[in-house]
Amino acid sequence: MQATALKKKIWLSSPTMHGDELKYVTEAYETNWMSTVGANINEVERIAAEKAEMKYAVALSCCTAALHLAVKHAGETLYGKPAISHGALEGKRVFCSDMTFDATLNPVVYEGGIPVFVDTEAESWNMDPVALEKAFEMYPDVKLVVSAELYGFPGRMDRIKQICEKHGALLIEDAAEAMGATIDGRQCGSFGNYSAISYNGNKIITGSAGGCLLTNDNEMANKARKWSTQSRENAPWYQHEEVGNNYRMSNVVAGVVRGQYPYLEEHIAQKKAVYERYKEGFKDLPVQMNPIVEGTQPNYWLSAMIIDEEYMCKQVRDDSKALYSKEPGKSCPTEILETLAKYNAEGRPIWKPMHMQPMYRMHEFITREGSGRCKTNAYIAGGCVDVGADIFHRGLCLPSDNKMTAEEQTVIIDIIRRCFA
């Protein structure tokens, strides 16, 4: 029997608009504040800092810009201001999350740093504190850590922070996916010396683009604002004494973000309902949903799952293609994603770990056991434990749009169940 086709496309996570956004965009238009200054930007910075329980927010063109300015400031704080031709981290190692989007750590490279990847914790799908401690044992001179929170399901960023403080290192918290999530009641985005949040088009709230840098240091916030507007000095003419960037948020984009913020908690509740329907629908399948760490409250941005190893059909991937062999009672991410697409629903693979990416394959990768990599597809064997690679191999992100109806989600659950038939 064939699964029922969906009448309309079900997206992974699409923007959910409410009307207030247009009001503030229109205000920017009618008052002619269409550039990178205006009331919308001021209000977004106020709300973002308040929501994240931080003192200051700097509204920027994207979350990557926020991460870049955080990395640049951290480098100058730790190592001094570099020559114009060099980055602030020139030749310095930086410990980075391994299973994440590459925007988490590319800014380290922008500033001349060398990412060293820290393996993922199976219990949280986030940076493993035990592996981070091992990393500091191996490289005690490292003074910067960049750690991301995956899919809105936080790990123990508080523990990561404690480890950084113990070793005299600064922490950059990439909370792009975790706005509104908490750890022991404390907001994600409030643990780092610097933190970054995202308003990209598929995030829990959106501006179509944009992000904020969060900090408790007023001097740093002002420095970031200066850098983000091409480092213009306070002079009657265009005076420049250091390299800057064109990173400031538009007042128009800020209008969309401003109109979205009142609906953050509503979106989280809708995403939670999606997650719980999946969990109930899959309760007798050999799969596990995103883990929820004790004491944390996710924002449930993307629901994801991994398949139990003994129920994985044969699957191989190279850098651009994937193949699988169908086996009765078994399935794999490739089969499920292809089947979802066939029936008009969008899923995605789990983030491919950075140490597996072509551009970073020669970089160091540190597990709980120390430095080293497993052989292809031997993720947990012979004393070699590569948690991120294992999750990538067995996992996928499910359609998680908060506008998906319960009836539509029932169809998606049925499609996935049939893959195990």
Backbone hydrogen bonds in HBPLUS format (Angstrom, degrees):
<---DONOR---> <-ACCEPTOR-->    atom                        ^
c    i                          cat <-CA-CA->   ^        H-A-AA   ^      H-
h    n   atom  resd res      DA  || num        DHA   H-A  angle D-A-AA Bond
n    s   type  num  typ     dist DA aas  dist angle  dist       angle   num
A0010-ILE N   A0344-ASN O   3.08 MM 334  6.54 156.7  2.14 147.6 154.8     1
A0346-GLU N   A0010-ILE O   2.82 MM 336  6.16 156.6  1.88 170.0 178.1     2
A0400-SER N   A0012-LEU O   2.77 MM 388  5.06 144.6  1.89 120.5 131.4     3
A0023-LYS N   A0020-ASP O   3.10 MM   3  5.11 120.8  2.47  95.2 110.2     4
A0024-TYR N   A0020-ASP O   3.27 MM   4  6.69 156.4  2.33 155.2 158.8     5
A0025-VAL N   A0021-GLU O   3.02 MM   4  6.30 155.3  2.08 150.9 158.7     6
A0026-THR N   A0022-LEU O   2.83 MM   4  5.88 159.8  1.87 146.8 152.5     7
A0027-GLU N   A0023-LYS O   2.99 MM   4  6.20 146.9  2.10 137.5 147.0     8
A0028-ALA N   A0024-TYR O   3.05 MM   4  6.31 152.6  2.12 140.9 147.0     9
A0029-TYR N   A0025-VAL O   3.00 MM   4  6.32 153.1  2.07 145.4 153.1    10
A0030-GLU N   A0026-THR O   2.77 MM   4  5.98 168.7  1.78 159.3 161.6    11
A0031-THR N   A0027-GLU O   3.00 MM   4  5.99 149.6  2.09 144.9 152.1    12
A0033-TRP N   A0028-ALA O   2.96 MM   5  4.99 127.1  2.25 144.7 153.0    13
A0032-ASN N   A0029-TYR O   3.15 MM   3  4.97 146.2  2.27  95.0 105.2    14
A0251-ASN N   A0035-SER O   2.75 MM 216  5.82 166.5  1.76 170.7 167.6    15
A0042-ASN N   A0038-GLY O   3.23 MM   4  6.56 166.8  2.25 152.8 156.4    16
A0043-GLU N   A0039-ALA O   2.94 MM   4  6.12 155.9  2.00 148.9 155.4    17
A0044-VAL N   A0040-ASN O   2.88 MM   4  6.09 158.1  1.93 151.0 157.1    18
A0045-GLU N   A0041-ILE O   3.00 MM   4  6.21 164.7  2.02 155.7 159.1    19
A0046-ARG N   A0042-ASN O   3.11 MM   4  6.34 152.2  2.19 140.0 147.6    20
A0047-ILE N   A0043-GLU O   2.90 MM   4  6.12 171.6  1.91 157.6 159.0    21
A0048-ALA N   A0044-VAL O   2.82 MM   4  5.83 166.8  1.83 153.6 158.1    22
A0049-ALA N   A0045-GLU O   3.19 MM   4  6.16 164.3  2.22 141.0 145.0    23
A0050-GLU N   A0046-ARG O   3.10 MM   4  6.25 161.0  2.13 146.2 152.0    24
A0051-LYS N   A0047-ILE O   2.80 MM   4  5.97 169.2  1.81 161.4 163.6    25
A0052-ALA N   A0048-ALA O   3.06 MM   4  6.09 156.8  2.11 144.7 150.9    26
A0054-MET N   A0049-ALA O   2.93 MM   5  4.90 164.1  1.95 149.2 151.0    27
A0053-GLU N   A0050-GLU O   3.23 MM   3  5.11 154.9  2.30  98.7 106.2    28
A0056-TYR N   A0215-THR O   2.92 MM 159  5.40 147.5  2.03 166.6 177.2    29
A0215-THR N   A0056-TYR O   3.07 MM 159  5.40 160.3  2.11 146.2 149.0    30
A0058-VAL N   A0213-LEU O   2.83 MM 155  5.05 147.5  1.93 142.7 153.0    31
A0213-LEU N   A0058-VAL O   3.00 MM 155  5.05 157.0  2.05 138.5 143.3    32
A0249-MET N   A0059-ALA O   3.30 MM 190  5.43 157.1  2.36 116.5 111.8    33
A0060-LEU N   A0211-GLY O   2.80 MM 151  5.28 177.3  1.81 158.6 157.8    34
A0211-GLY N   A0060-LEU O   3.07 MM 151  5.28 148.1  2.18 135.7 133.9    35
A0061-SER N   A0247-TYR O   2.62 MM 186  5.19 148.3  1.72 147.5 150.3    36
A0210-GLY N   A0061-SER O   2.93 MM 149  4.36 118.5  2.32 133.1 124.9    37
A0066-ALA N   A0062-CYS O   3.35 MM   4  6.76 151.0  2.44 139.6 147.0    38
A0066-ALA N   A0063-CYS O   3.01 MM   3  4.96 113.7  2.46  93.4 109.6    39
A0067-LEU N   A0063-CYS O   2.92 MM   4  6.30 157.6  1.97 154.2 160.1    40
A0068-HIS N   A0064-THR O   2.83 MM   4  6.06 154.5  1.90 146.9 154.6    41
A0069-LEU N   A0065-ALA O   2.98 MM   4  6.21 167.1  1.99 154.4 156.2    42
A0070-ALA N   A0066-ALA O   3.00 MM   4  6.15 149.6  2.09 143.4 152.5    43
A0071-VAL N   A0067-LEU O   2.87 MM   4  6.09 161.1  1.91 151.3 155.9    44
A0072-LYS N   A0068-HIS O   2.86 MM   4  6.10 163.0  1.89 153.5 158.6    45
A0073-HIS N   A0069-LEU O   2.97 MM   4  6.05 164.3  1.99 143.5 147.6    46
A0074-ALA N   A0070-ALA O   2.88 MM   4  6.02 162.0  1.91 149.9 155.6    47
A0075-GLY N   A0071-VAL O   2.88 MM   4  6.05 159.6  1.92 150.0 155.5    48
A0076-GLU N   A0072-LYS O   3.04 MM   4  6.31 160.7  2.08 149.1 153.8    49
A0077-THR N   A0073-HIS O   2.85 MM   4  6.01 153.0  1.93 148.9 157.1    50
A0078-LEU N   A0074-ALA O   2.91 MM   4  6.08 155.9  1.97 149.3 155.4    51
A0079-TYR N   A0075-GLY O   2.80 MM   4  5.74 163.0  1.83 151.9 157.2    52
A0080-GLY N   A0076-GLU O   2.89 MM   4  4.40 138.7  2.06 118.2 123.0    53
A0086-HIS N   A0083-ALA O   2.93 MM   3  5.43 167.6  1.95 122.9 126.1    54
A0090-GLU N   A0087-GLY O   3.36 MM   3  5.22 163.4  2.39 111.9 110.0    55
A0089-LEU N   A0111-GLU O   2.82 MM  22  5.35 153.0  1.89 149.0 154.0    56
A0092-LYS N   A0089-LEU O   2.79 MM   3  5.35 169.7  1.80 152.2 150.1    57
A0091-GLY N   A0112-GLY O   2.89 MM  21  6.06 151.3  1.97 150.9 143.3    58
A0114-ILE N   A0092-LYS O   2.79 MM  22  5.83 159.2  1.83 150.6 149.3    59
A0094-VAL N   A0114-ILE O   2.99 MM  20  5.97 148.9  2.09 145.8 142.3    60
A0116-VAL N   A0094-VAL O   2.79 MM  22  5.80 154.1  1.86 159.8 155.7    61
A0095-PHE N   A0144-LEU O   3.19 MM  49  6.53 147.6  2.30 163.4 157.5    62
A0146-VAL N   A0095-PHE O   2.82 MM  51  6.28 158.9  1.86 159.9 167.2    63
A0096-CYS N   A0116-VAL O   2.90 MM  20  5.94 158.7  1.94 152.8 154.4    64
A0118-VAL N   A0096-CYS O   2.93 MM  22  5.97 162.9  1.96 170.5 169.0    65
A0097-SER N   A0146-VAL O   2.97 MM  49  6.46 135.9  2.17 161.5 170.7    66
A0354-MET N   A0098-ASP O   2.74 MM 256  5.10 164.7  1.76 139.1 143.1    67
A0104-THR N   A0101-PHE O   3.04 MM   3  5.99 166.4  2.06 128.5 131.8    68
A0105-LEU N   A0102-ASP O   3.17 MM   3  5.71 134.3  2.39 110.5 119.3    69
A0106-ASN N   A0102-ASP O   2.89 MM   4  5.93 149.0  1.99 159.8 170.1    70
A0108-VAL N   A0105-LEU O   2.90 MM   3  5.38 140.0  2.06 113.9 125.1    71
A0109-VAL N   A0106-ASN O   2.86 MM   3  5.18 121.9  2.20 107.2 121.8    72
A0110-TYR N   A0106-ASN O   2.93 MM   4  6.35 152.1  2.01 149.6 158.8    73
A0111-GLU N   A0107-PRO O   3.19 MM   4  6.38 145.5  2.31 140.0 146.5    74
A0113-GLY N   A0108-VAL O   2.79 MM   5  5.06 148.5  1.89 159.9 149.5    75
A0112-GLY N   A0109-VAL O   2.91 MM   3  4.91 163.8  1.94 113.4 113.7    76
A0117-PHE N   A0364-GLU O   2.95 MM 247  6.22 154.3  2.02 158.2 149.8    77
A0366-ILE N   A0117-PHE O   2.75 MM 249  6.13 165.1  1.77 168.0 172.4    78
A0119-ASP N   A0366-ILE O   2.90 MM 247  5.96 165.1  1.92 166.8 162.8    79
A0128-ASP N   A0119-ASP O   3.06 MM   9  6.04 163.8  2.09 155.9 150.7    80
A0121-GLU N   A0126-ASN O   2.77 MM   5  5.63 166.9  1.79 164.1 166.2    81
A0124-SER N   A0121-GLU O   3.17 MM   3  5.58 156.4  2.23 111.4 118.2    82
A0125-TRP N   A0121-GLU O   2.73 MM   4  5.28 156.4  1.78 167.4 170.2    83
A0132-LEU N   A0128-ASP O   2.91 MM   4  6.22 149.5  2.01 150.8 160.7    84
A0133-GLU N   A0129-PRO O   2.96 MM   4  6.23 154.9  2.02 146.9 152.4    85
A0134-LYS N   A0130-VAL O   3.07 MM   4  6.39 153.6  2.14 143.4 150.8    86
A0135-ALA N   A0131-ALA O   2.87 MM   4  6.16 148.7  1.97 143.5 152.4    87
A0136-PHE N   A0132-LEU O   3.00 MM   4  6.38 153.3  2.07 150.9 156.9    88
A0137-GLU N   A0133-GLU O   3.00 MM   4  6.32 145.0  2.13 143.7 153.7    89
A0138-MET N   A0134-LYS O   3.05 MM   4  6.37 149.2  2.15 146.8 154.6    90
A0139-TYR N   A0135-ALA O   2.83 MM   4  6.04 152.8  1.90 149.3 157.8    91
A0142-VAL N   A0139-TYR O   3.24 MM   3  5.93 172.6  2.24 122.2 124.5    92
A0170-LEU N   A0143-LYS O   2.92 MM  27  6.10 162.5  1.95 139.7 134.7    93
A0145-VAL N   A0170-LEU O   2.96 MM  25  6.31 150.4  2.05 157.5 167.1    94
A0172-ILE N   A0145-VAL O   2.86 MM  27  6.19 164.1  1.88 164.3 169.7    95
A0147-SER N   A0172-ILE O   3.00 MM  25  6.37 158.5  2.04 168.3 175.3    96
A0174-ASP N   A0147-SER O   2.84 MM  27  5.92 167.1  1.86 144.1 148.1    97
A0149-GLU N   A0174-ASP O   3.13 MM  25  6.43 144.9  2.26 171.2 161.3    98
A0153-PHE N   A0150-LEU O   2.97 MM   3  5.80 171.5  1.98 131.6 134.5    99
A0302-LEU N   A0151-TYR O   3.39 MM 151  5.25 170.0  2.40 134.4 132.7   100
A0299-ASN N   A0152-GLY O   2.92 MM 147  5.09 155.0  1.98 141.2 148.9   101
A0159-ARG N   A0156-ARG O   2.97 MM   3  5.25 125.6  2.28 101.7 114.9   102
A0160-ILE N   A0156-ARG O   3.06 MM   4  6.50 156.0  2.12 147.8 155.0   103
A0161-LYS N   A0157-MET O   2.88 MM   4  6.06 156.2  1.94 144.9 150.9   104
A0162-GLN N   A0158-ASP O   3.06 MM   4  6.32 154.0  2.13 140.6 147.1   105
A0163-ILE N   A0159-ARG O   3.00 MM   4  6.28 158.2  2.04 152.8 157.9   106
A0164-CYS N   A0160-ILE O   2.99 MM   4  6.28 157.3  2.05 149.6 155.9   107
A0165-GLU N   A0161-LYS O   2.96 MM   4  6.25 161.7  1.99 153.9 158.4   108
A0166-LYS N   A0162-GLN O   2.94 MM   4  6.15 155.3  2.00 146.6 153.7   109
A0167-HIS N   A0163-ILE O   3.15 MM   4  6.40 144.5  2.28 144.1 152.3   110
A0167-HIS N   A0164-CYS O   3.15 MM   3  5.27 125.6  2.46  96.8 110.2   111
A0169-ALA N   A0164-CYS O   2.78 MM   5  4.75 171.4  1.79 145.3 143.5   112
A0168-GLY N   A0165-GLU O   3.18 MM   3  4.96 164.2  2.21 100.8 105.2   113
A0193-ASN N   A0171-LEU O   2.82 MM  22  5.39 138.0  1.99 138.2 151.0   114
A0194-TYR N   A0171-LEU O   3.33 MM  23  6.73 154.4  2.40 155.3 158.7   115
A0173-GLU N   A0194-TYR O   2.88 MM  21  6.34 159.6  1.92 155.6 158.2   116
A0196-ALA N   A0173-GLU O   3.00 MM  23  6.47 144.4  2.13 166.6 167.5   117
A0175-ALA N   A0196-ALA O   2.86 MM  21  5.57 133.4  2.08 148.6 162.1   118
A0178-ALA N   A0175-ALA O   3.05 MM   3  4.95 151.9  2.13 103.5 112.3   119
A0181-ALA N   A0178-ALA O   2.96 MM   3  5.39 165.9  1.98 135.6 138.5   120
A0188-CYS N   A0181-ALA O   2.85 MM   7  5.62 164.6  1.87 153.2 149.1   121
A0182-THR N   A0297-GLN O   2.88 MM 115  5.05 157.2  1.94 139.4 146.9   122
A0297-GLN N   A0182-THR O   2.85 MM 115  5.05 161.9  1.88 140.5 142.9   123
A0183-ILE N   A0186-ARG O   2.78 MM   3  5.14 154.0  1.85 143.2 149.6   124
A0186-ARG N   A0183-ILE O   2.97 MM   3  5.14 165.1  1.99 113.2 116.7   125
A0184-ASP N   A0295-GLY O   2.66 MM 111  4.97 164.3  1.68 149.2 152.1   126
A0190-SER N   A0187-GLN O   3.17 MM   3  5.79 141.8  2.32 136.2 137.0   127
A0195-SER N   A0214-LEU O   3.01 MM  19  4.95 154.0  2.08 141.9 145.0   128
A0214-LEU N   A0195-SER O   2.82 MM  19  4.95 168.8  1.83 141.6 143.7   129
A0197-ILE N   A0212-CYS O   3.06 MM  15  5.40 154.4  2.13 149.0 156.6   130
A0212-CYS N   A0197-ILE O   3.11 MM  15  5.40 150.3  2.20 131.6 138.6   131
A0199-TYR N   A0210-GLY O   2.81 MM  11  5.04 159.0  1.85 145.1 137.9   132
A0207-GLY N   A0199-TYR O   2.89 MM   8  5.28 159.7  1.93 144.6 138.1   133
A0203-LYS N   A0200-ASN O   3.07 MM   3  5.52 171.6  2.07 124.0 126.5   134
A0221-ALA N   A0217-ASP O   2.98 MM   4  6.31 158.1  2.03 152.4 158.8   135
A0222-ASN N   A0218-ASN O   2.98 MM   4  6.22 163.2  2.00 153.2 156.8   136
A0223-LYS N   A0219-GLU O   2.95 MM   4  6.15 148.7  2.05 140.6 149.9   137
A0224-ALA N   A0220-MET O   2.87 MM   4  6.14 156.0  1.93 152.5 158.5   138
A0225-ARG N   A0221-ALA O   3.00 MM   4  6.32 155.9  2.06 148.1 154.5   139
A0226-LYS N   A0222-ASN O   3.04 MM   4  6.27 154.6  2.10 144.2 150.7   140
A0227-TRP N   A0223-LYS O   2.88 MM   4  6.18 169.3  1.89 156.8 159.2   141
A0228-SER N   A0224-ALA O   2.87 MM   4  5.94 154.5  1.93 147.6 155.0   142
A0229-THR N   A0226-LYS O   3.12 MM   3  5.42 156.2  2.18 108.1 115.4   143
A0231-SER N   A0226-LYS O   2.86 MM   5  4.87 136.3  2.05 146.0 143.2   144
A0245-ASN N   A0227-TRP O   2.67 MM  18  5.76 167.9  1.69 165.6 161.3   145
A0247-TYR N   A0228-SER O   2.84 MM  19  4.46 146.8  1.95 123.4 134.0   146
A0230-GLN N   A0245-ASN O   2.93 MM  15  4.62 156.7  1.98 135.4 132.7   147
A0233-GLU N   A0239-GLN O   2.77 MM   6  5.24 164.5  1.80 157.5 159.9   148
A0235-ALA N   A0233-GLU O   2.91 MM   2  5.65 122.6  2.25 111.1  94.5   149
A0254-ALA N   A0250-SER O   2.92 MM   4  6.15 159.3  1.96 147.9 154.7   150
A0255-GLY N   A0251-ASN O   3.13 MM   4  6.20 131.2  2.37 123.9 134.5   151
A0255-GLY N   A0252-VAL O   3.01 MM   3  5.09 129.1  2.28  96.3 110.1   152
A0256-VAL N   A0253-VAL O   3.01 MM   3  5.31 123.6  2.34 103.3 116.8   153
A0257-VAL N   A0253-VAL O   3.09 MM   4  6.51 163.2  2.12 154.5 158.7   154
A0258-ARG N   A0254-ALA O   2.79 MM   4  5.91 162.5  1.82 149.6 154.9   155
A0259-GLY N   A0255-GLY O   3.12 MM   4  6.25 151.3  2.20 139.0 145.7   156
A0260-GLN N   A0256-VAL O   3.07 MM   4  6.31 127.6  2.36 140.0 154.3   157
A0260-GLN N   A0257-VAL O   2.98 MM   3  5.03 135.9  2.18  98.5 111.6   158
A0261-TYR N   A0257-VAL O   3.11 MM   4  6.33 149.7  2.21 159.6 165.3   159
A0263-TYR N   A0260-GLN O   2.85 MM   3  5.64 161.5  1.88 131.8 138.1   160
A0264-LEU N   A0261-TYR O   3.16 MM   3  5.41 171.4  2.16 120.8 120.1   161
A0267-HIS N   A0263-TYR O   2.93 MM   4  6.16 159.7  1.97 157.1 162.1   162
A0268-ILE N   A0264-LEU O   2.99 MM   4  6.28 156.5  2.04 151.2 158.1   163
A0269-ALA N   A0265-GLU O   3.02 MM   4  6.26 159.5  2.06 147.3 151.9   164
A0270-GLN N   A0266-GLU O   3.06 MM   4  6.34 153.4  2.13 146.6 153.8   165
A0271-LYS N   A0267-HIS O   2.89 MM   4  6.14 158.6  1.93 152.0 157.9   166
A0272-LYS N   A0268-ILE O   2.86 MM   4  6.07 153.0  1.94 149.7 157.7   167
A0273-ALA N   A0269-ALA O   3.10 MM   4  6.33 151.7  2.18 141.1 147.9   168
A0274-VAL N   A0270-GLN O   3.17 MM   4  6.52 150.8  2.26 143.7 151.0   169
A0275-TYR N   A0271-LYS O   3.05 MM   4  6.38 163.3  2.08 152.3 155.7   170
A0276-GLU N   A0272-LYS O   2.93 MM   4  6.19 163.5  1.96 155.0 159.2   171
A0277-ARG N   A0273-ALA O   2.98 MM   4  6.15 149.6  2.07 145.4 153.0   172
A0278-TYR N   A0274-VAL O   3.07 MM   4  6.38 157.7  2.13 151.2 157.1   173
A0279-LYS N   A0275-TYR O   2.93 MM   4  6.22 164.9  1.96 152.4 156.8   174
A0280-GLU N   A0276-GLU O   3.01 MM   4  6.15 157.6  2.07 143.1 148.4   175
A0281-GLY N   A0277-ARG O   2.89 MM   4  5.98 157.8  1.94 145.3 152.2   176
A0282-PHE N   A0278-TYR O   2.88 MM   4  6.01 134.9  2.09 152.7 163.6   177
A0283-LYS N   A0280-GLU O   3.41 MM   3  5.27 169.7  2.42 104.1 106.4   178
A0285-LEU N   A0282-PHE O   2.84 MM   3  5.13 169.3  1.85 121.8 123.9   179
A0287-VAL N   A0285-LEU O   2.86 MM   2  5.52 139.6  2.02 100.2  90.1   180
A0308-ASP N   A0286-PRO O   2.82 MM  22  5.44 179.6  1.82 150.3 150.1   181
A0288-GLN N   A0306-ILE O   2.84 MM  18  5.37 154.6  1.91 154.1 162.6   182
A0306-ILE N   A0288-GLN O   2.83 MM  18  5.37 151.1  1.91 150.4 160.1   183
A0290-ASN N   A0304-ALA O   3.05 MM  14  5.51 124.1  2.37 145.0 140.0   184
A0296-THR N   A0293-VAL O   2.99 MM   3  5.62 157.1  2.04 144.5 145.2   185
A0398-LEU N   A0303-SER O   2.82 MM  95  5.61 165.8  1.84 152.0 156.8   186
A0305-MET N   A0396-LEU O   2.98 MM  91  5.75 157.7  2.04 161.2 168.0   187
A0396-LEU N   A0305-MET O   2.95 MM  91  5.75 148.7  2.05 159.9 169.8   188
A0307-ILE N   A0394-ARG O   3.00 MM  87  5.38 153.6  2.08 133.2 138.4   189
A0311-TYR N   A0308-ASP O   2.90 MM   3  5.48 156.1  1.95 120.7 128.7   190
A0312-MET N   A0309-GLU O   3.14 MM   3  5.33 160.9  2.18 115.4 114.8   191
A0331-SER N   A0311-TYR O   3.11 MM  20  6.56 158.5  2.16 161.9 160.8   192
A0313-CYS N   A0331-SER O   2.89 MM  18  5.02 156.1  1.94 118.4 125.2   193
A0325-SER N   A0314-LYS O   2.90 MM  11  5.33 149.2  1.99 146.9 152.0   194
A0316-VAL N   A0323-LEU O   2.87 MM   7  5.41 161.3  1.91 153.0 158.7   195
A0323-LEU N   A0316-VAL O   2.87 MM   7  5.41 161.9  1.91 159.1 164.6   196
A0318-ASP N   A0321-LYS O   2.94 MM   3  5.55 161.1  1.98 155.0 160.2   197
A0330-LYS N   A0327-GLU O   3.04 MM   3  5.43 157.7  2.10 138.0 137.4   198
A0336-ILE N   A0332-CYS O   3.12 MM   4  6.36 171.0  2.12 163.0 165.4   199
A0337-LEU N   A0333-PRO O   2.90 MM   4  5.97 169.9  1.91 157.3 160.1   200
A0338-GLU N   A0334-THR O   3.02 MM   4  6.10 163.1  2.05 149.1 154.0   201
A0339-THR N   A0335-GLU O   2.93 MM   4  6.06 153.0  2.00 148.1 155.9   202
A0340-LEU N   A0336-ILE O   2.87 MM   4  6.08 160.4  1.91 152.6 157.8   203
A0341-ALA N   A0337-LEU O   3.03 MM   4  6.22 161.8  2.07 146.5 151.3   204
A0342-LYS N   A0338-GLU O   3.06 MM   4  6.23 148.5  2.17 138.3 146.8   205
A0343-TYR N   A0339-THR O   3.18 MM   4  6.49 142.1  2.33 144.0 153.0   206
A0343-TYR N   A0340-LEU O   3.09 MM   3  5.26 127.4  2.38  98.2 111.5   207
A0345-ALA N   A0340-LEU O   2.89 MM   5  5.05 151.2  1.97 134.5 137.7   208
A0344-ASN N   A0341-ALA O   3.12 MM   3  5.02 165.1  2.14 106.2 107.8   209
A0348-ARG N   A0397-CYS O   3.09 MM  49  4.97 158.1  2.14 131.3 136.3   210
A0397-CYS N   A0348-ARG O   2.63 MM  49  4.97 169.6  1.64 159.0 162.1   211
A0356-MET N   A0353-PRO O   3.06 MM   3  5.53 156.3  2.11 111.3 118.8   212
A0357-GLN N   A0354-MET O   3.06 MM   3  5.12 159.0  2.10 106.0 112.7   213
A0360-TYR N   A0357-GLN O   2.96 MM   3  5.39 146.9  2.08 114.3 124.3   214
A0361-ARG N   A0357-GLN O   2.97 MM   4  5.71 110.2  2.47 159.7 178.1   215
A0363-HIS N   A0360-TYR O   3.03 MM   3  5.40 162.9  2.06 114.9 120.3   216
A0372-GLY N   A0365-PHE O   3.32 MM   7  6.31 157.8  2.38 167.7 172.4   217
A0367-THR N   A0370-GLY O   2.87 MM   3  5.05 170.4  1.88 141.7 138.4   218
A0370-GLY N   A0367-THR O   3.05 MM   3  5.05 151.0  2.14 100.5 109.6   219
A0378-ALA N   A0375-LYS O   2.87 MM   3  5.25 163.0  1.90 134.5 136.6   220
A0386-ASP N   A0379-TYR O   2.76 MM   7  5.03 158.4  1.81 150.4 156.8   221
A0381-ALA N   A0384-CYS O   3.02 MM   3  5.38 145.3  2.14 148.0 152.6   222
A0384-CYS N   A0381-ALA O   2.88 MM   3  5.38 164.6  1.90 124.2 127.7   223
A0390-ASP N   A0386-ASP O   3.15 MM   4  6.37 150.7  2.24 147.3 155.8   224
A0391-ILE N   A0387-VAL O   2.96 MM   4  6.29 159.3  2.01 157.5 162.5   225
A0392-PHE N   A0388-GLY O   2.96 MM   4  6.16 162.7  1.99 151.4 156.5   226
A0393-HIS N   A0389-ALA O   2.92 MM   4  6.04 153.4  1.99 141.6 149.0   227
A0394-ARG N   A0390-ASP O   3.06 MM   4  6.26 151.8  2.14 148.3 154.6   228
A0395-GLY N   A0391-ILE O   2.79 MM   4  5.39 124.8  2.10 147.3 158.3   229
A0404-MET N   A0401-ASP O   3.17 MM   3  5.52 165.1  2.19 111.5 116.0   230
A0409-GLN N   A0405-THR O   2.93 MM   4  6.22 158.0  1.98 151.1 157.6   231
A0410-THR N   A0406-ALA O   2.94 MM   4  6.14 143.0  2.08 139.7 149.6   232
A0411-VAL N   A0407-GLU O   3.22 MM   4  6.58 147.3  2.33 141.9 149.4   233
A0412-ILE N   A0408-GLU O   3.13 MM   4  6.52 156.2  2.19 146.8 152.8   234
A0413-ILE N   A0409-GLN O   2.86 MM   4  6.12 161.7  1.90 153.2 157.9   235
A0414-ASP N   A0410-THR O   2.99 MM   4  6.18 154.9  2.06 142.7 149.6   236
A0415-ILE N   A0411-VAL O   2.91 MM   4  6.22 152.8  1.99 149.5 157.2   237
A0416-ILE N   A0412-ILE O   3.05 MM   4  6.34 160.6  2.09 153.1 157.0   238
A0417-ARG N   A0413-ILE O   2.91 MM   4  6.14 159.6  1.95 150.3 156.5   239
A0418-ARG N   A0414-ASP O   3.02 MM   4  6.20 153.9  2.09 147.9 153.9   240
A0419-CYS N   A0416-ILE O   3.04 MM   3  5.23 138.0  2.22 101.6 113.6   241
A0420-PHE N   A0417-ARG O   3.04 MM   3  5.57 152.6  2.12 111.8 119.7   242
A0421-ALA N   A0418-ARG O   3.07 MM   3  4.98 162.1  2.10 103.4 108.4   243
